[in-house]
Amino acid sequence: MKQKSRFIGSLIVFLTLSLFMLSGPAFTSAAAASQQSTPDILIREIMGLAYESQQSINSVPFSVGDSLKKVKKSWGPPEDLSTAAANYWSHNVRFLYDNSTGRKTITAIEDFDPQLQTIHLSELKTLIGEPVSEQENEGMHYVTYTDYENYKVVFVFESSWINTDPLLYLYTVELADE
């Protein structure tokens, strides 16, 4: 009787594990799908981070107003450095900073994640509405949104002369103009 009970318990465990293993690919593909963001989600994340903390998707935990020294302490030296910009190519981000301050204050953050190239100009405008400014300059199409208090986000698209619904190339997060 004890052996029969043990056998049934083992059988139940085996069947449960087998069922779980067979359903594994469904869980795996759902997890993989959630890692790939849709343009809708990316746009909402960009605007949310800009509004709440003046950050870009790839600059977290660093914000506009932080010190470049703080970034260097956490991420190490930039992969490319000039007197006005620190490029962290492996993080898909560029910090623009004020070299005249001792702490090298971050004044803007450019994010150029490859995922951004899934966002079309029409999707951005449909989701957020009309921008405060929009202009074609030096072969790029610039679209600006701001709340006039916390942030300004400038989306840089490929030229709209070539494609009427261009793809996003990068975006910049800055403090709002005062």
FIZA-431503 format. One record per atom (N, C-alpha, C, O): x, y, z negated. Coordinates in steps of 0.02 Angstrom, whole numbers, padded with zeros to 5 digits, always signed. Layout:
BEGIN
XYZ
...
This chain:
BEGIN
+00041-00059+00000
+00000+00000+00000
+00044+00063+00000
+00030+00111+00036
+00096+00062-00042
+00142+00119-00045
+00179+00128+00021
+00190+00185+00043
+00197+00072+00054
+00231+00075+00118
+00185+00103+00171
+00206+00143+00213
+00122+00082+00170
+00073+00105+00219
+00063+00181+00211
+00059+00216+00261
+00059+00205+00151
+00051+00276+00137
+00112+00316+00162
+00105+00369+00191
+00171+00289+00150
+00233+00321+00172
+00235+00324+00249
+00256+00374+00278
+00214+00268+00281
+00214+00265+00354
+00166+00317+00383
+00184+00351+00431
+00107+00323+00354
+00058+00371+00378
+00084+00443+00369
+00076+00485+00412
+00115+00455+00311
+00145+00521+00299
+00200+00537+00350
+00203+00592+00376
+00243+00488+00365
+00296+00497+00415
+00267+00509+00484
+00292+00550+00522
+00214+00472+00500
+00181+00479+00565
+00151+00549+00572
+00157+00580+00625
+00121+00573+00520
+00092+00641+00522
+00146+00693+00532
+00138+00739+00572
+00202+00687+00496
+00257+00734+00504
+00285+00730+00575
+00298+00781+00606
+00293+00669+00601
+00319+00660+00669
+00273+00692+00720
+00296+00728+00765
+00208+00680+00715
+00160+00708+00762
+00158+00784+00758
+00152+00819+00809
+00162+00810+00698
+00162+00883+00688
+00223+00914+00721
+00218+00964+00756
+00281+00884+00709
+00343+00909+00740
+00341+00903+00815
+00364+00948+00851
+00314+00848+00840
+00309+00839+00913
+00264+00892+00943
+00280+00921+00995
+00208+00905+00912
+00162+00956+00936
+00196+01025+00935
+00189+01063+00983
+00232+01039+00882
+00267+01103+00877
+00320+01109+00932
+00328+01162+00962
+00357+01055+00945
+00409+01056+00996
+00379+01065+01065
+00408+01100+01107
+00322+01034+01078
+00290+01042+01143
+00264+01113+01153
+00263+01138+01210
+00243+01145+01100
+00219+01214+01106
+00276+01265+01102
+00264+01325+01110
+00336+01242+01090
+00395+01286+01084
+00404+01333+01143
+00414+01392+01132
+00400+01308+01206
+00409+01353+01263
+00359+01410+01264
+00376+01465+01285
+00299+01398+01240
+00249+01452+01238
+00271+01506+01190
+00265+01565+01204
+00297+01485+01131
+00321+01535+01083
+00383+01571+01110
+00389+01631+01101
+00427+01534+01143
+00488+01564+01169
+00471+01615+01223
+00499+01670+01222
+00427+01598+01270
+00412+01645+01323
+00375+01706+01297
+00383+01760+01325
+00334+01698+01246
+00300+01755+01216
+00350+01802+01184
+00344+01863+01190
+00401+01774+01150
+00452+01815+01119
+00493+01851+01172
+00510+01910+01164
+00510+01816+01226
+00549+01847+01279
+00509+01903+01312
+00537+01955+01330
+00445+01892+01321
+00403+01943+01353
+00399+02005+01309
+00397+02061+01335
+00397+01996+01243
+00391+02054+01199
+00455+02095+01198
+00454+02154+01182
+00512+02063+01215
+00575+02100+01217
+00578+02147+01277
+00612+02198+01275
+00543+02130+01331
+00542+02172+01389
+00484+02222+01381
+00426+02202+01380
+00501+02285+01376
+00451+02335+01365
+00419+02358+01430
+00452+02362+01482
+00355+02372+01426
+00321+02400+01484
+00334+02475+01486
+00352+02504+01435
+00326+02506+01544
+00336+02579+01547
+00294+02617+01496
+00317+02665+01466
+00233+02594+01486
+00187+02624+01437
+00218+02626+01367
+00219+02677+01334
+00243+02568+01346
+00272+02562+01279
+00336+02604+01274
+00347+02637+01224
+00377+02603+01326
+00439+02642+01326
+00424+02717+01319
+00456+02751+01279
+00376+02741+01357
+00359+02812+01354
+00335+02831+01283
+00355+02882+01256
+00292+02790+01255
+00267+02804+01187
+00325+02802+01136
+00326+02843+01089
+00371+02755+01145
+00428+02750+01099
+00474+02811+01105
+00498+02838+01055
+00486+02833+01167
+00527+02892+01178
+00497+02954+01144
+00532+02989+01108
+00433+02965+01156
+00401+03025+01128
+00394+03020+01052
+00401+03070+01017
+00381+02960+01026
+00375+02951+00954
+00440+02965+00918
+00441+03000+00867
+00495+02937+00944
+00561+02949+00913
+00581+03022+00918
+00609+03050+00871
+00567+03053+00975
+00584+03124+00983
+00545+03167+00933
+00574+03211+00902
+00481+03154+00925
+00439+03193+00880
+00458+03181+00807
+00465+03229+00769
+00465+03118+00788
+00475+03101+00717
+00546+03115+00693
+00555+03137+00636
+00596+03102+00735
+00664+03105+00708
+00717+03133+00756
+00777+03128+00742
+00697+03160+00812
+00743+03187+00863
+00796+03136+00881
+00856+03151+00884
+00774+03074+00894
+00817+03019+00915
+00796+02994+00983
+00740+03006+01006
+00842+02959+01016
+00824+02923+01077
+00820+02849+01060
+00838+02829+01004
+00796+02809+01106
+00788+02737+01094
+00855+02706+01073
+00858+02667+01025
+00908+02724+01107
+00973+02693+01094
+01018+02731+01045
+01072+02707+01028
+00996+02789+01021
+01038+02827+00974
+01024+02810+00901
+01063+02828+00857
+00970+02774+00888
+00951+02756+00820
+01010+02720+00787
+01036+02672+00816
+01033+02742+00730
+01001+02784+00680
+01021+02858+00683
+01007+02895+00636
+01054+02880+00737
+01080+02948+00740
+01031+02995+00775
+00996+02976+00822
+01029+03058+00751
+00982+03108+00775
+01018+03171+00796
+01077+03181+00781
+00981+03213+00833
+01005+03280+00847
+01014+03315+00780
+00969+03310+00737
+01069+03348+00769
+01084+03381+00706
+01133+03342+00664
+01165+03370+00619
+01140+03277+00677
+01190+03237+00642
+01260+03255+00666
+01269+03291+00715
+01309+03231+00630
+01379+03244+00647
+01406+03188+00691
+01392+03130+00680
+01446+03206+00741
+01479+03156+00783
+01526+03113+00740
+01537+03055+00756
+01552+03142+00687
+01595+03104+00641
+01557+03046+00611
+01585+02992+00601
+01494+03056+00596
+01451+03004+00568
+01443+02946+00618
+01445+02888+00599
+01434+02964+00682
+01428+02913+00735
+01493+02874+00740
+01493+02812+00743
+01549+02910+00742
+01615+02877+00748
+01627+02829+00690
+01656+02775+00699
+01606+02849+00630
+01616+02807+00571
+01578+02741+00577
+01602+02689+00556
+01519+02745+00606
+01477+02685+00613
+01491+02644+00676
+01497+02583+00672
+01497+02678+00733
+01504+02644+00797
+01577+02640+00822
+01592+02605+00870
+01621+02675+00789
+01690+02678+00812
+01699+02736+00860
+01652+02773+00873
+01759+02743+00888
+01771+02799+00934
+01730+02791+00998
+01715+02735+01020
+01711+02847+01029
+01673+02843+01092
+01716+02812+01147
+01778+02814+01145
+01682+02782+01195
+01717+02751+01251
+01743+02802+01300
+01787+02788+01341
+01717+02862+01296
+01738+02918+01339
+01722+02982+01301
+01666+02990+01276
+01769+03028+01296
+01760+03089+01256
+01785+03150+01293
+01839+03150+01322
+01744+03202+01293
+01765+03267+01319
+01755+03318+01263
+01738+03300+01207
+01765+03381+01279
+01756+03433+01227
+01683+03447+01212
+01667+03485+01166
+01637+03417+01251
+01566+03431+01241
+01523+03368+01237
+01465+03372+01217
+01551+03310+01255
+01510+03249+01257
+01550+03188+01235
+01609+03181+01249
+01515+03144+01199
+01544+03080+01178
+01501+03025+01208
+01442+03017+01191
+01530+02986+01252
+01494+02932+01286
+01505+02866+01252
+01561+02844+01240
+01449+02834+01236
+01450+02766+01210
+01414+02724+01263
+01355+02708+01256
+01451+02706+01316
+01422+02670+01372
+01390+02604+01350
+01337+02586+01376
+01421+02569+01304
+01395+02505+01281
+01328+02512+01244
+01292+02464+01235
+01313+02573+01221
+01249+02587+01187
+01200+02624+01233
+01144+02640+01213
+01222+02638+01295
+01180+02675+01344
+01160+02744+01319
+01103+02765+01329
+01208+02778+01286
+01191+02843+01257
+01252+02890+01261
+01309+02869+01257
+01236+02955+01267
+01287+03008+01267
+01265+03060+01217
+01209+03085+01219
+01311+03077+01171
+01297+03130+01123
+01330+03194+01147
+01390+03196+01156
+01290+03246+01156
+01317+03312+01171
+01326+03347+01104
+01281+03344+01062
+01383+03380+01094
+01396+03408+01028
+01429+03476+01032
+01457+03495+01083
+01424+03512+00976
+01454+03578+00970
+01524+03570+00942
+01533+03555+00883
+01574+03579+00985
+01644+03570+00966
+01670+03626+00921
+01725+03620+00894
+01631+03679+00914
+01655+03736+00874
+01642+03725+00799
+01668+03762+00758
+01603+03675+00782
+01590+03660+00712
+01637+03604+00690
+01653+03559+00729
+01659+03606+00628
+01704+03555+00603
+01674+03485+00604
+01710+03436+00615
+01609+03481+00593
+01577+03415+00592
+01554+03392+00661
+01530+03336+00668
+01564+03435+00711
+01544+03420+00780
+01471+03399+00783
+01454+03341+00795
+01428+03448+00771
+01356+03437+00766
+01327+03415+00833
+01341+03446+00885
+01287+03363+00832
+01254+03338+00893
+01198+03386+00911
+01153+03399+00870
+01200+03413+00972
+01150+03461+00995
+01099+03430+01042
+01044+03457+01049
+01116+03374+01072
+01069+03339+01117
+01093+03267+01125
+01152+03251+01115
+01046+03224+01143
+01062+03153+01154
+01033+03133+01222
+00974+03142+01235
+01076+03106+01265
+01055+03080+01329
+01052+03004+01325
+01099+02972+01301
+00997+02975+01347
+00987+02903+01346
+00979+02880+01418
+00937+02907+01455
+01018+02830+01438
+01016+02806+01507
+01009+02730+01510
+01042+02697+01551
+00967+02703+01467
+00954+02632+01465
+00927+02608+01533
+00883+02641+01561
+00951+02552+01559
+00925+02526+01623
+00849+02514+01624
+00818+02518+01677
+00819+02499+01566
+00747+02489+01562
+00708+02551+01584
+00651+02545+01608
+00739+02609+01577
+00705+02671+01594
+00687+02673+01669
+00640+02708+01688
+00724+02637+01709
+00713+02638+01781
+00650+02599+01801
+00639+02586+01861
+00609+02580+01752
+00544+02550+01767
+00488+02602+01761
+00430+02588+01777
+00506+02663+01739
+00456+02716+01728
+00452+02761+01790
+00503+02790+01811
+00392+02767+01818
+00380+02813+01874
+00353+02880+01847
+00322+02882+01794
+00366+02932+01884
+00342+02999+01866
+00267+02999+01855
+00243+03030+01807
+00229+02966+01898
+00156+02965+01892
+00134+02933+01826
+00085+02955+01796
+00169+02881+01804
+00152+02847+01741
+00164+02894+01682
+00123+02897+01635
+00219+02931+01685
+00235+02978+01631
+00180+03031+01626
+00155+03045+01571
+00162+03061+01682
+00111+03114+01682
+00043+03088+01663
+00005+03123+01629
+00026+03027+01683
-00038+02998+01665
-00043+02988+01590
-00095+03001+01560
+00011+02965+01560
+00011+02949+01489
+00017+03012+01445
-00017+03018+01394
+00061+03059+01464
+00075+03116+01421
+00038+03179+01443
+00023+03223+01402
+00023+03184+01507
-00009+03244+01533
+00040+03288+01571
+00096+03267+01585
+00018+03347+01586
+00061+03393+01624
+00118+03419+01582
+00108+03437+01524
+00177+03422+01610
+00236+03447+01573
+00234+03523+01566
+00197+03557+01600
+00276+03549+01520
+00281+03622+01513
+00322+03651+01570
+00314+03710+01587
+00366+03611+01599
+00402+03633+01659
+00421+03573+01701
+00429+03517+01676
+00429+03587+01765
+00447+03535+01813
+00484+03568+01870
+00459+03616+01901
+00544+03544+01885
+00583+03575+01939
+00630+03525+01972
+00653+03477+01941
+00644+03538+02035
+00692+03500+02073
+00757+03540+02073
+00757+03599+02090
+00812+03508+02054
+00876+03544+02050
+00933+03495+02061
+00936+03442+02030
+00978+03513+02105
+01038+03473+02119
+01023+03400+02132
+01057+03356+02107
+00971+03387+02171
+00954+03318+02190
+00920+03277+02137
+00912+03217+02145
+00899+03309+02083
+00863+03273+02029
+00798+03311+02015
+00792+03371+02029
+00750+03275+01987
+00685+03304+01970
+00679+03305+01894
+00679+03253+01862
+00675+03365+01864
+00674+03375+01792
+00603+03390+01767
+00569+03433+01794
+00582+03352+01717
+00515+03359+01689
+00523+03368+01613
+00552+03326+01580
+00497+03424+01586
+00507+03441+01516
+00442+03441+01476
+00391+03468+01498
+00446+03409+01417
+00391+03410+01369
+00419+03434+01303
+00476+03419+01285
+00379+03473+01266
+00400+03498+01200
+00339+03511+01157
+00284+03521+01182
+00349+03510+01091
+00295+03531+01046
+00310+03601+01018
+00272+03626+00976
+00365+03632+01041
+00387+03699+01022
+00407+03705+00948
+00424+03760+00926
+00406+03650+00911
+00426+03652+00841
+00482+03603+00825
+00532+03621+00793
+00475+03540+00846
+00521+03487+00827
+00569+03464+00882
+00628+03455+00869
+00544+03456+00942
+00583+03423+00993
+00570+03452+01063
+00521+03487+01075
+00616+03436+01107
+00608+03448+01179
+00637+03386+01212
+00693+03365+01197
+00599+03356+01257
+00623+03298+01295
+00623+03317+01369
+00573+03339+01397
+00682+03309+01400
+00689+03323+01472
+00699+03255+01506
+00750+03222+01495
+00652+03236+01548
+00657+03175+01587
+00689+03191+01654
+00668+03239+01688
+00739+03153+01673
+00775+03165+01735
+00760+03107+01782
+00781+03050+01771
+00724+03123+01836
+00705+03073+01886
+00748+03082+01948
+00779+03134+01959
+00750+03030+01989
+00782+03037+02054
+00742+03089+02093
+00686+03106+02073
+00768+03114+02146
+00737+03168+02184
+00666+03151+02208
+00655+03096+02233
+00620+03198+02200
+00552+03187+02224
+00547+03204+02299
+00495+03193+02330
+00601+03230+02327
+00602+03243+02399
+00608+03177+02437
+00581+03169+02492
+00643+03130+02407
+00654+03065+02439
+00595+03018+02424
+00573+02982+02468
+00570+03020+02362
+00517+02976+02341
+00467+03019+02302
+00486+03051+02253
+00404+03019+02322
+00355+03062+02290
+00336+03037+02220
+00308+03075+02180
+00351+02974+02205
+00340+02947+02138
+00406+02916+02113
+00412+02855+02108
+00455+02960+02098
+00522+02936+02082
+00526+02898+02016
+00482+02903+01973
+00581+02860+02009
+00595+02823+01948
+00638+02865+01901
+00677+02907+01922
+00629+02852+01837
+00667+02887+01785
+00740+02865+01787
+00755+02805+01793
+00785+02913+01781
+00857+02898+01780
+00883+02900+01708
+00918+02855+01686
+00867+02954+01672
+00886+02962+01602
+00840+03014+01571
+00800+03046+01605
+00847+03022+01506
+00811+03076+01472
+00855+03104+01416
+00900+03071+01391
+00841+03166+01398
+00878+03202+01347
+00830+03225+01292
+00776+03249+01305
+00852+03215+01230
+00815+03239+01172
+00855+03296+01141
+00914+03290+01128
+00821+03352+01129
+00851+03411+01099
+00803+03438+01047
+00746+03417+01043
+00828+03485+01006
+00783+03521+00961
+00741+03569+01003
+00764+03592+01055
+00681+03584+00981
+00638+03630+01016
+00669+03699+01018
+00703+03720+00970
+00657+03734+01073
+00682+03804+01078
+00643+03846+01028
+00582+03839+01021
+00679+03887+00993
+00646+03928+00942
+00631+03997+00966
+00603+04038+00929
